[in-house]
Amino acid sequence: MKPFIPHDLPIKNLDWQKFQRILGPANRAIARYDGLLQSIPNPAVLLSPLTTQEAVLSSKIEGTQATLEEVLKFEADPNRETEHYQDIREIINYRKAMAFAVAELEERPMSLNLLKRMHSILLDSVRGENKSRGAFRNIQNWIGKPGTAIEEARYVPPSPLKLMENLDAYEKYLHAEDDDALVQVAIIHAQFEIIHPFLDGNGRIGRILVPLYLHSKNILHQPMFYISAYLEKHRDEYYDHLKAISDDGNWEEWIQFFLKAIDTQARANTEEARSILNLYEQMKQKVVESTHSQYALQSLDGIFTAPIFSSSEFKRFTGIPKASSARILSTLRDEGIISILEEASGRKPAVYIFRELIDIVNQ
């Protein structure tokens, strides 16, 4: 099988009629979601668990097994033994790569260099770290079952001899203005996977690009869009539509699929974000009234940022003094706001869970 030669960007002669019906609803759904995002006082705090869940689900597409609760429990006590340690490290790296990219975009536009630096963070000290971490590939790779020879591959990406030519054209398209931003992000994600510029981690970097691009084009005021739930649920369809581009040049059905993913997840994101905002407002009154503490809002933000936490971690990340922190945790537990996940044992602190928030994120 010969290496695939990517289509030139922008894609010419697209039959817009094939995805026009879903385009309007997708644009309206994401506009409503962005409107809600703008009304949230501190989205980085309130939507932190959704960001972690996105990292969990995007990594799950690539075969990891760790759950949101396992990741949060590990972060509450990094010294604990856990079955899925490597998976959890990959998920945490995903979130770090995303956070790094968001900070970088405040200073400079999207670039190939940014992709390489994200890749370096993504594969730091995890599986795949020996596969040219932080560098574009200089050898031919292919996609297929483990042990598959290139002749039986499902897909063979572009030759490394043409890679930088393909990537330069891709970078230009990142900064171009196509006819519709949502159609453009569908093409951007697919073309990245088609080029497959890294030896490992392409799927995850390609999915991180979706909210980053939407934010860079001011479609979203915050780069917080969680698409992986749909892609994980429809994993086979996701890969089949990508393959149909290289097999048959079928961009229209890929775009239709991706717009449906955006529409579905924009609606789901809106419902989850609204539920979290409503929970925050309910809890704000309850925590203030029950604790009578000057640290009430600090403690509230703390349990929304990390809904599974140890007593020692709570004191550290909220900055609340030890005596006040112990008193607040006792009150929150008595009020049924948080509950004990693991009792304290010897020098090991108790681990708490804010179950109502976890249940919203896990819907």
C-alpha positions as CSV (number, residue, x, y, z in Angstrom):
1,M,0.0,0.0,0.0
2,K,1.4,3.4,-1.0
3,P,1.5,6.4,1.4
4,F,-1.6,8.6,1.0
5,I,-1.3,12.0,-0.6
6,P,-3.5,14.5,1.4
7,H,-6.0,16.6,-0.4
8,D,-5.1,20.3,-0.9
9,L,-6.7,22.7,1.6
10,P,-9.2,24.3,1.4
11,I,-11.2,21.3,0.1
12,K,-12.5,22.2,-3.4
13,N,-16.0,21.4,-4.8
14,L,-17.5,20.4,-1.5
15,D,-21.2,19.5,-1.9
16,W,-22.6,21.6,0.9
17,Q,-26.1,20.3,0.4
18,K,-25.0,17.0,2.0
19,F,-24.4,18.6,5.4
20,Q,-26.3,21.8,5.2
21,R,-29.2,20.5,7.3
22,I,-27.0,19.9,10.3
23,L,-24.8,23.0,9.9
24,G,-27.4,25.5,11.2
25,P,-28.4,23.5,14.3
26,A,-24.7,22.9,15.1
27,N,-23.8,26.6,14.9
28,R,-26.8,27.5,17.0
29,A,-26.0,24.9,19.6
30,I,-22.5,26.0,20.0
31,A,-23.5,29.7,20.1
32,R,-25.9,28.8,23.0
33,Y,-23.2,26.9,24.8
34,D,-20.8,29.8,24.4
35,G,-23.4,32.2,25.8
36,L,-23.7,30.0,28.9
37,L,-19.9,29.8,29.2
38,Q,-19.7,33.6,29.2
39,S,-22.2,33.8,32.1
40,I,-20.2,31.4,34.3
41,P,-18.1,33.5,36.8
42,N,-15.1,31.2,36.8
43,P,-15.3,28.5,34.2
44,A,-11.8,27.2,34.9
45,V,-13.0,26.3,38.4
46,L,-16.5,25.2,37.8
47,L,-15.8,23.2,34.6
48,S,-12.6,21.6,35.9
49,P,-14.1,18.1,36.3
50,L,-15.5,18.3,32.7
51,T,-12.1,19.1,31.5
52,T,-10.7,16.1,33.3
53,Q,-13.5,13.9,31.9
54,E,-12.7,15.0,28.4
55,A,-9.1,13.9,29.0
56,V,-10.4,10.6,30.3
57,L,-12.7,9.9,27.3
58,S,-10.2,11.1,24.6
59,S,-7.6,8.8,26.1
60,K,-10.2,6.0,26.3
61,I,-10.6,6.1,22.5
62,E,-6.9,5.2,22.4
63,G,-7.4,2.2,24.8
64,T,-6.9,3.5,28.3
65,Q,-9.2,2.1,31.0
66,A,-9.0,4.6,33.9
67,T,-12.2,6.4,35.0
68,L,-12.7,10.0,36.2
69,E,-13.0,8.8,39.8
70,E,-9.7,6.9,39.5
71,V,-7.9,10.0,38.2
72,L,-9.3,12.2,40.9
73,K,-8.5,9.7,43.6
74,F,-5.0,9.4,42.4
75,E,-4.6,13.2,42.4
76,A,-5.9,13.3,46.0
77,D,-3.2,10.8,47.0
78,P,-0.5,10.3,44.3
79,N,1.3,7.8,46.6
80,R,-1.6,5.4,46.6
81,E,-1.4,2.1,44.7
82,T,-3.7,2.1,41.7
83,E,-4.4,-0.5,39.0
84,H,-4.3,1.9,36.1
85,Y,-1.3,4.0,37.0
86,Q,0.0,4.4,33.4
87,D,-3.5,5.3,32.1
88,I,-3.9,7.9,34.8
89,R,-0.5,9.5,33.9
90,E,-1.5,9.7,30.3
91,I,-4.8,11.4,31.2
92,I,-3.1,13.9,33.5
93,N,-0.6,14.6,30.7
94,Y,-3.5,15.2,28.3
95,R,-4.9,17.8,30.6
96,K,-1.4,19.4,31.1
97,A,-0.9,19.6,27.3
98,M,-4.3,21.3,26.9
99,A,-3.6,23.8,29.7
100,F,-0.2,24.6,28.2
101,A,-1.7,25.2,24.8
102,V,-4.5,27.5,26.2
103,A,-1.8,29.6,28.0
104,E,0.3,29.8,24.8
105,L,-2.6,30.9,22.7
106,E,-3.0,34.0,24.9
107,E,0.4,35.1,23.6
108,R,0.7,33.8,20.1
109,P,-1.3,32.0,17.3
110,M,-1.5,28.3,16.7
111,S,1.6,26.9,15.1
112,L,3.4,23.7,14.2
113,N,5.8,24.4,17.1
114,L,2.9,24.5,19.5
115,L,1.8,21.1,18.3
116,K,5.3,19.7,19.0
117,R,5.4,21.2,22.5
118,M,2.0,19.8,23.3
119,H,3.1,16.4,22.0
120,S,6.2,16.5,24.3
121,I,4.0,17.1,27.3
122,L,1.5,14.4,26.2
123,L,4.1,11.7,26.1
124,D,6.2,12.7,29.0
125,S,7.2,9.6,31.1
126,V,4.3,7.5,29.7
127,R,3.9,4.8,27.0
128,G,5.1,6.2,23.7
129,E,7.8,8.5,25.2
130,N,10.4,6.8,23.2
131,K,8.6,7.5,19.9
132,S,10.2,10.8,19.0
133,R,8.4,12.7,21.7
134,G,8.0,16.4,20.7
135,A,9.2,15.8,17.2
136,F,7.5,15.1,13.8
137,R,8.2,11.7,12.5
138,N,11.0,11.0,10.0
139,I,10.0,7.4,9.2
140,Q,7.1,5.9,7.5
141,N,4.3,4.7,9.8
142,W,1.0,2.9,9.2
143,I,-2.2,2.0,10.9
144,G,-3.4,-1.6,11.3
145,K,-3.7,-4.4,13.8
146,P,-0.6,-5.0,16.0
147,G,2.0,-6.8,13.9
148,T,0.4,-5.9,10.6
149,A,2.8,-5.3,7.7
150,I,2.5,-2.2,5.7
151,E,1.1,-4.2,2.8
152,E,-2.0,-5.1,4.9
153,A,-2.3,-1.8,6.7
154,R,-5.7,-0.1,7.2
155,Y,-4.1,3.2,6.3
156,V,-0.6,4.5,5.3
157,P,-0.1,8.2,6.1
158,P,2.0,10.5,3.9
159,S,5.6,9.8,3.3
160,P,8.1,11.4,5.7
161,L,9.7,13.0,2.7
162,K,6.5,15.0,2.1
163,L,5.6,15.5,5.7
164,M,6.8,19.1,6.2
165,E,5.3,20.1,2.9
166,N,1.9,18.7,4.1
167,L,2.3,20.3,7.5
168,D,3.2,23.8,6.1
169,A,0.1,23.7,4.0
170,Y,-1.9,22.6,7.1
171,E,-0.5,25.5,9.2
172,K,-1.6,28.0,6.5
173,Y,-5.1,26.5,6.6
174,L,-5.2,26.9,10.4
175,H,-4.9,30.6,9.9
176,A,-7.1,30.9,6.8
177,E,-10.8,31.9,6.7
178,D,-13.0,29.2,5.2
179,D,-16.7,29.6,4.5
180,D,-17.8,28.2,7.9
181,A,-15.7,27.8,11.0
182,L,-17.4,24.5,12.1
183,V,-16.8,23.0,8.7
184,Q,-13.3,24.2,8.9
185,V,-12.6,22.6,12.3
186,A,-14.0,19.3,10.9
187,I,-11.5,19.5,8.1
188,I,-8.7,20.6,10.4
189,H,-9.3,17.6,12.7
190,A,-9.5,15.1,9.9
191,Q,-6.5,16.4,8.0
192,F,-4.4,16.2,11.1
193,E,-5.3,12.6,11.5
194,I,-4.7,12.0,7.8
195,I,-1.2,13.6,7.9
196,H,-0.5,11.6,11.2
197,P,2.6,13.7,11.9
198,F,3.7,11.9,15.1
199,L,4.6,8.3,15.7
200,D,2.2,8.2,18.6
201,G,-0.5,10.5,20.2
202,N,-2.0,11.8,16.9
203,G,-5.6,11.1,17.9
204,R,-5.3,12.9,21.3
205,I,-3.5,15.9,19.8
206,G,-6.1,16.1,17.0
207,R,-8.9,16.2,19.5
208,I,-7.3,18.8,21.7
209,L,-7.1,21.0,18.5
210,V,-10.9,21.2,18.3
211,P,-11.6,23.5,21.3
212,L,-8.3,25.3,20.7
213,Y,-9.3,26.2,17.2
214,L,-12.8,27.2,18.1
215,H,-11.4,29.5,20.8
216,S,-8.8,30.9,18.4
217,K,-11.6,31.9,16.0
218,N,-13.7,33.4,18.8
219,I,-16.5,30.8,18.3
220,L,-15.9,30.0,22.0
221,H,-14.7,32.6,24.5
222,Q,-13.2,29.9,26.6
223,P,-11.4,26.8,25.0
224,M,-13.7,24.5,26.9
225,F,-15.6,22.2,24.5
226,Y,-15.9,18.5,25.2
227,I,-16.4,16.4,22.1
228,S,-14.8,13.1,23.0
229,A,-17.9,11.6,24.6
230,Y,-19.6,11.4,21.2
231,L,-16.5,10.2,19.4
232,E,-15.8,7.5,22.0
233,K,-19.5,6.4,21.8
234,H,-19.3,6.2,18.0
235,R,-15.7,5.1,17.7
236,D,-16.1,2.7,14.8
237,E,-18.1,5.3,12.8
238,Y,-15.5,7.9,13.7
239,Y,-12.7,5.8,12.2
240,D,-14.7,4.6,9.2
241,H,-15.6,8.2,8.1
242,L,-11.9,9.2,8.4
243,K,-10.9,6.2,6.3
244,A,-13.6,7.1,3.7
245,I,-11.7,10.3,3.1
246,S,-8.5,8.5,2.1
247,D,-10.3,5.7,0.3
248,D,-12.9,7.6,-1.6
249,G,-12.3,11.3,-1.0
250,N,-15.6,11.4,0.9
251,W,-15.3,14.6,2.8
252,E,-19.0,15.4,2.9
253,E,-20.0,12.4,5.0
254,W,-17.1,13.0,7.4
255,I,-18.2,16.7,7.8
256,Q,-21.8,15.6,8.4
257,F,-20.6,13.2,11.1
258,F,-18.4,15.7,12.8
259,L,-21.1,18.5,12.7
260,K,-23.5,16.0,14.3
261,A,-20.9,15.4,17.0
262,I,-20.5,19.1,17.6
263,D,-24.3,19.7,17.7
264,T,-24.8,16.7,20.1
265,Q,-21.9,17.6,22.4
266,A,-22.7,21.4,22.4
267,R,-26.2,20.5,23.7
268,A,-24.8,18.0,26.3
269,N,-22.1,20.5,27.4
270,T,-24.7,23.1,27.8
271,E,-26.8,20.9,30.1
272,E,-23.9,19.8,32.1
273,A,-22.5,23.3,32.5
274,R,-25.9,24.6,33.5
275,S,-26.4,21.8,36.0
276,I,-22.9,22.6,37.5
277,L,-23.7,26.3,37.7
278,N,-27.0,25.6,39.4
279,L,-25.3,23.3,41.9
280,Y,-22.7,25.9,42.6
281,E,-25.4,28.6,43.3
282,Q,-27.3,26.2,45.7
283,M,-24.1,25.2,47.4
284,K,-22.9,28.7,47.8
285,Q,-25.8,29.6,50.0
286,K,-25.6,26.3,51.9
287,V,-21.9,26.5,52.6
288,V,-21.9,30.1,53.6
289,E,-24.9,29.6,56.0
290,S,-23.5,26.3,57.5
291,T,-19.8,27.2,58.0
292,H,-20.2,30.9,59.0
293,S,-16.6,31.2,57.8
294,Q,-14.6,33.8,55.9
295,Y,-13.2,30.9,53.9
296,A,-16.6,29.6,52.8
297,L,-16.2,30.5,49.1
298,Q,-12.6,29.3,49.0
299,S,-13.7,26.0,50.3
300,L,-16.6,25.9,47.8
301,D,-14.3,26.6,44.9
302,G,-11.9,23.9,46.2
303,I,-14.5,21.1,46.1
304,F,-15.7,22.1,42.7
305,T,-12.1,22.1,41.3
306,A,-11.2,18.8,42.9
307,P,-14.4,16.9,43.8
308,I,-12.3,14.0,45.3
309,F,-9.6,15.2,47.7
310,S,-7.7,14.4,50.8
311,S,-7.9,16.6,53.9
312,S,-4.3,17.6,53.5
313,E,-4.7,18.4,49.8
314,F,-7.8,20.5,50.7
315,K,-5.7,22.6,53.0
316,R,-3.0,23.0,50.4
317,F,-5.0,23.9,47.4
318,T,-7.5,26.2,49.1
319,G,-4.9,28.0,51.3
320,I,-7.2,27.7,54.3
321,P,-5.4,27.5,57.7
322,K,-5.3,24.0,59.2
323,A,-7.7,24.5,62.1
324,S,-10.3,26.3,59.9
325,S,-9.9,23.7,57.1
326,A,-10.6,20.8,59.5
327,R,-13.6,22.6,60.9
328,I,-15.0,23.4,57.5
329,L,-14.6,19.8,56.3
330,S,-16.3,18.5,59.4
331,T,-19.3,20.9,58.8
332,L,-19.5,20.0,55.1
333,R,-19.6,16.4,56.0
334,D,-22.2,16.9,58.7
335,E,-24.4,18.8,56.2
336,G,-24.1,16.0,53.7
337,I,-22.3,18.1,51.1
338,I,-19.3,15.8,51.0
339,S,-18.9,12.3,52.3
340,I,-16.0,10.1,53.3
341,L,-14.6,8.0,50.5
342,E,-11.7,6.5,52.5
343,E,-11.3,6.9,56.3
344,A,-8.0,8.3,57.7
345,S,-5.6,5.5,58.6
346,G,-2.3,6.1,60.5
347,R,-0.5,8.9,58.7
348,K,-2.8,8.6,55.7
349,P,-5.4,11.4,55.6
350,A,-9.1,10.9,54.9
351,V,-10.3,11.1,51.3
352,Y,-13.6,12.9,50.6
353,I,-15.9,13.0,47.7
354,F,-18.4,15.7,46.4
355,R,-20.7,13.1,45.0
356,E,-23.4,15.5,43.5
357,L,-20.8,17.0,41.2
358,I,-19.3,13.7,40.2
359,D,-22.8,12.4,39.3
360,I,-23.4,15.4,37.0
361,V,-20.1,14.9,35.1
362,N,-20.7,11.1,34.8
363,Q,-24.1,11.5,33.2
